[in-house]
């Protein structure tokens, strides 16, 4: 028996975070026991637990979020461990874990400092000498912005990038805590500042200095209660080696620019006045650190037809490039970053106004250099200024926030595996400090709609609780500042209220986090935010006449759907805006009601009544007496099913109409950002799993595998971001690395693998496991390191009537298993369970030449035969092939004859045989 994954507020050994209500969590592994009998948590001031400050005693504590009622002291490291006894008598004690507080409510001795007016630089470097009589491990409490990097005796302090992070700087500021290994004697602490999100060029309009124009710095160095250094007018500042720098445009590094002439720093009256007025509250960090997760070497050095030297790193990603370079003094080496090649040449027009480059001006010394104050979205790097480009001198550093991978799916289909990888890389690339929409162009904003639709997928792939909790806190800060949810959070210059689906991030994401992790604290943290959004919609509805509908003609709608009748308005999709706004109005109101129930709030009844009033108004307005829906897009049907907006007993009729709608579109998806994440889920829920698989395996645009076939290594922003000939389809809004449509991965976990969390038993303590098997896949293997522990679901089709299934349920959890291909269910306790059985019905239809040709062409095992015997089959219009294959041989205008049919019929036997 072993205790692992010990976390505080779902963070491993957090150093200097805002902790709020303290919650411990853990996982038990390597045991034959099934349930927890009791647990005990001890917290002490020393690793030997001689100074115990809290002991829970032996009781039934939740391993998902056991509250530790401790009054925390400032700047204190606490040690903790948990002991668990299981139902079979086994016991285990965890390793000793720790968490360390920041300054808490303690006053700062340090003063804010800034750059004197006479020092004109985009990279001020502040400096202080710290003298100690002995080596000591001190703490550095630090906030500097735009961005900062700290150096002690020439070595970087910490492993993170782009600190202090991105948030609503008008409302709050984050400071970080670092361990500072001071040596005996003199220690030189340097803090280098750049522009960043705070004062650099950033936002849709590319505005400069959204939150301020000056550099700001505050820092304290402490060893226990001894203050060793604090920012004040005695600090020195000089111009650093970095010139132009910014998130969008990149960075120029010229060692010769660094000035040795330091002058005294100025006291920062602007920040002092802001803090005295209660503006820009300085608090311990909430953002996870941005760190290097992977280093990648170039796969290829390309000499393009245009004569360029381009490094191909083989994967679209977000990060920076470390370069080892030796050049003559004054030589300028330029790196430019792009996502895709065009006609074999370097291309970056889809980055719009972002220069996305790194310029190094040599001082004649051999150096290894990398950017400090920017990052890029890229696969390809063009190198200029070198006589010879040596790929071994370049390393891509993959950057994203410090999130742990939790989910993995492997299938028997190579293209599907690539799609899964693309979805995960989309999250890696865009979960960098804030959940961005894209990492490459002049945007990289925290679009609230994208955050909302992808959150469920994100929580399967990575432990996203702490990351999204911080983003939700910023949503609330924005609401408090502006009175509404904005299109992007932080808002930057776009401070107008947003529309449905985007604003509903305030209600949907907290509920997803609660469901996935079983920690009700996220609902407590965000309950006022949830209510603010629900009440904002209520006010909008009341202003429209109080009839239960949120009537509007504006909004993002089903963004980038492929079903708008007017191409000029194609971005918003074809689904009625009032329909969508009212549906989300209802859905968010129900989520506030649910949150109120969990928290024991008396407001539950009010929101329940409000939700029912909206529902009745929706049904009256949008349904005919015989249960038909007035808005008939794929997204409209999917939204009605997903949000429960249908007459009593009328769900299946709506599902049938949705299936008819998809089939009428040739089996193609027409949905955008709203409809796509839920489309396959509702199809599976109402008996159309085969149709969901059909959408998944479609390779014609719009589809997921269309991009895979064109070599994509991340998910595109648009279904048709690239044309079939490989040319980029427009540059005004066209990212090759965008995670919204990657939300199909959630369906893969929930339905293909079959693991589904339950709201009534959140945190995966009790789940439904119901894999949906389809002949287009012969094997699926999924693992998910949930908040409750490791689940595994692996299924394999042995032949048309036999399945093999393996399910792993973690300790102290339960699962209800629905055996695919059977009417049987199993109640599973913790452990590994294996099943090998004959299904009640054949797993797929035996295929013959007498079947409809359009049905045959939907099954991947058939496709090689069609390629072999009917090479032109993809070009045949479906209207001419909606007949049995045998009848096609009678049509003189179709490239099929009886001899072809006979040969194909023989090989079909092999396709239908066991094991294929």
Secondary structure, 3 states (H helix, E strand, C coil): CEEEEEEECCECCCECECCCCCEEEEEEECCCCCCEEEEEEEEECCCCCCCEEEECCCECCCCCCEECCCCCCCCCEEEEEEEEEECCCCEEECCCEEEECCCCCCCCCCCCEECCCCCCCCCEEEEEEEEECCCEEEEEEEEEECEEEEEECCEECCCCECECCCCCCCCEEEEEEEEEEECCEEEEEEEEEECHHHHCECCCCCCECCCCCCCEEEEEEEECCEEEEECCCCCEEEECCEEEEECCCEEEEEHHHCCCCCEECEECHHHHHHHHCCCCEEEEECCCCEEEEEEEECCEEEECCCCCEEEEEEEEEEEEEEEEECCCCCCEEEEEEECEEECCEEECHHHCCCCCEEEEECCCCCEEECCCCCCEEEEEEEEECCCCCCHHHEEEEEEEECCCECEEEEECCHHHHHHHHHHHHHHHHHECCCECCCCCCCCCCCEHHHHHHHHHHHHHHECCHHHHHHHHHHHHHHHHHHCCCECECCCCCCCCECCCCCCCHHHHHHHHHHHHHCCCHHHHHHHHHHHHHHHHHHHHHHHCCCCCCCCCCCCCCCCCCCCCCCHHHHHHCCCCHHHHHHHHHHHHHHHHHHHHHHHCCCCHHHHHHHHHHHHHHHHHHHECCCCCECCCCHHHHHHHHHHCCCCCCCHHHHHHHHHHHHHHCCCCCCCCCCCHHHHHHHHHHCCCHHHHHHHHHCCCCCCHHHHHHCCCCCCCCCCCCECCCCCECCCCCCCCCCCHHHHHHHHHHHHHHCEEEECCECCCCEEEECCCCCCCCCEEEEEEEECCEEEEEEEEEEECCEEEEEEEECCCCEEEEECCCCCCEEEECCEEEEEEEECCCCCCCCCCCCCEHHHHCCCHHHHHHHHHHCCCHHHCCHHHHCCEHHHHCCCCCCCCCHHHHHHHHHHHHHHHCCCC
